[in-house]
Amino acid sequence: MLNKGIVKECDGRVMTVAFERPEACGDCHNCPRGSNSCKQHEIRLKGKAEVGDIVEVELDDSHVVMASMVAYLIPLAGFLLGLAAGYFLAPRFPQMNSELFMAVIALLGTVLAYLFMRVIDPHFAKGRWEPKIVSIEHP
């Protein structure tokens, strides 16, 4: 996956690059439509370029697919494991509504899965998962 962006800031060997929202974003609803944060995404990359340069950044498509799978499947697994745990634990708490208990435990499983993702994120952000600068154009 190739993207072109403009260098907005340089700090030694690390630069901030702003990208236009790609068509692949589609309807992800991660950012409100029409807002500035939806039109541009900024990332920090290692490399040497000057403010205003146009850089072409590449991330292997297989890594994009794998990252998407991780981002969707880990919270889903947390939800399902929490739901199963709630189902088996509900009889031990007869004073509580079993469906509500299961829902709360499933939500707790999802939150724990999200926290797990936050812990493993630095591992995925380095090395082969890191975007690479392919070319630098000086305007």
C-alpha positions as CSV (number, residue, x, y, z in Angstrom):
1,M,0.0,0.0,0.0
2,L,1.6,3.3,-1.1
3,N,0.6,6.7,0.2
4,K,2.0,10.2,-0.5
5,G,2.1,12.8,2.2
6,I,3.6,16.1,3.0
7,V,6.3,16.6,5.7
8,K,4.8,19.0,8.3
9,E,7.5,18.9,10.9
10,C,11.1,17.6,11.3
11,D,12.8,16.8,14.6
12,G,16.2,15.3,14.0
13,R,15.7,12.0,12.2
14,V,12.0,11.8,13.0
15,M,9.4,13.7,10.9
16,T,5.7,14.2,11.0
17,V,4.0,13.4,7.7
18,A,0.4,14.4,6.9
19,F,-1.6,12.2,4.6
20,E,-4.9,12.9,2.9
21,R,-7.7,10.5,4.0
22,P,-7.4,7.6,1.6
23,E,-10.4,6.2,-0.2
24,A,-9.8,2.9,1.7
25,C,-11.0,4.6,4.9
26,G,-14.5,4.3,3.4
27,D,-17.1,4.5,6.2
28,C,-15.0,3.4,9.1
29,H,-16.6,6.2,11.3
30,N,-13.4,6.4,13.4
31,C,-13.4,10.2,12.9
32,P,-16.3,12.5,12.3
33,R,-16.9,13.2,8.6
34,G,-16.0,16.6,7.4
35,S,-13.7,17.4,10.3
36,N,-10.0,18.3,9.8
37,S,-8.9,15.2,11.6
38,C,-10.9,13.1,9.1
39,K,-9.3,14.8,6.1
40,Q,-5.7,14.4,7.2
41,H,-3.9,11.8,9.2
42,E,-0.4,12.4,10.7
43,I,2.2,9.8,11.5
44,R,5.7,10.1,12.8
45,L,8.4,8.4,10.6
46,K,12.2,8.0,10.8
47,G,14.0,9.5,7.9
48,K,15.6,12.6,6.5
49,A,13.4,15.1,4.7
50,E,12.6,18.8,5.0
51,V,9.4,20.5,5.8
52,G,7.3,20.7,2.7
53,D,8.8,17.7,1.0
54,I,6.5,15.1,-0.5
55,V,7.3,11.6,0.7
56,E,5.9,8.3,-0.6
57,V,5.4,5.8,2.2
58,E,4.8,2.1,1.8
59,L,3.4,-0.6,4.1
60,D,3.2,-4.1,2.8
61,D,-0.4,-5.1,2.0
62,S,-0.2,-8.3,4.0
63,H,0.8,-6.4,7.1
64,V,-2.2,-4.1,6.6
65,V,-4.5,-7.1,6.4
66,M,-2.9,-8.7,9.4
67,A,-3.2,-5.5,11.5
68,S,-6.9,-5.3,10.5
69,M,-7.4,-8.9,11.6
70,V,-5.7,-8.2,14.9
71,A,-7.7,-5.0,15.5
72,Y,-11.0,-6.8,14.9
73,L,-10.4,-10.4,16.1
74,I,-8.8,-9.7,19.5
75,P,-11.7,-7.6,20.8
76,L,-14.2,-10.1,19.4
77,A,-12.3,-12.9,21.1
78,G,-12.4,-10.9,24.4
79,F,-16.1,-10.4,24.0
80,L,-16.9,-14.0,23.3
81,L,-14.6,-15.3,26.1
82,G,-16.3,-12.8,28.5
83,L,-19.7,-13.9,27.3
84,A,-18.8,-17.6,27.9
85,A,-17.3,-16.8,31.3
86,G,-20.5,-14.9,32.2
87,Y,-22.6,-17.8,31.1
88,F,-20.8,-20.3,33.3
89,L,-20.4,-17.9,36.3
90,A,-24.0,-16.6,36.3
91,P,-25.5,-19.6,38.2
92,R,-23.1,-18.8,41.1
93,F,-24.8,-15.4,41.5
94,P,-28.5,-16.3,41.6
95,Q,-29.4,-12.9,43.2
96,M,-28.3,-11.1,39.9
97,N,-30.1,-11.1,36.5
98,S,-28.1,-13.7,34.5
99,E,-28.4,-11.8,31.2
100,L,-27.2,-8.6,32.7
101,F,-24.4,-10.4,34.5
102,M,-23.3,-12.0,31.2
103,A,-23.4,-8.7,29.3
104,V,-21.3,-7.0,32.0
105,I,-18.7,-9.8,31.9
106,A,-18.7,-9.8,28.1
107,L,-18.0,-6.0,28.2
108,L,-15.3,-6.6,30.7
109,G,-13.7,-9.2,28.4
110,T,-13.8,-6.6,25.5
111,V,-12.1,-4.0,27.7
112,L,-9.4,-6.5,28.8
113,A,-8.8,-7.4,25.1
114,Y,-8.5,-3.7,24.2
115,L,-6.0,-3.2,27.0
116,F,-4.1,-6.3,25.8
117,M,-4.0,-4.7,22.3
118,R,-2.5,-1.5,23.8
119,V,0.2,-3.6,25.5
120,I,1.2,-5.5,22.3
121,D,0.9,-2.4,20.0
122,P,4.6,-1.3,20.4
123,H,5.6,-4.8,19.2
124,F,3.6,-4.5,16.1
125,A,4.6,-0.9,15.4
126,K,8.3,-1.8,14.9
127,G,10.3,-3.6,12.3
128,R,8.3,-5.2,9.5
129,W,5.1,-3.5,10.7
130,E,6.6,0.0,10.4
131,P,5.9,2.1,7.3
132,K,8.9,2.7,5.1
133,I,9.8,5.8,3.1
134,V,10.1,4.8,-0.6
135,S,10.9,8.2,-2.1
136,I,11.3,11.9,-1.3
137,E,10.3,14.7,-3.7
138,H,11.5,18.2,-3.2
139,P,8.9,20.7,-4.5
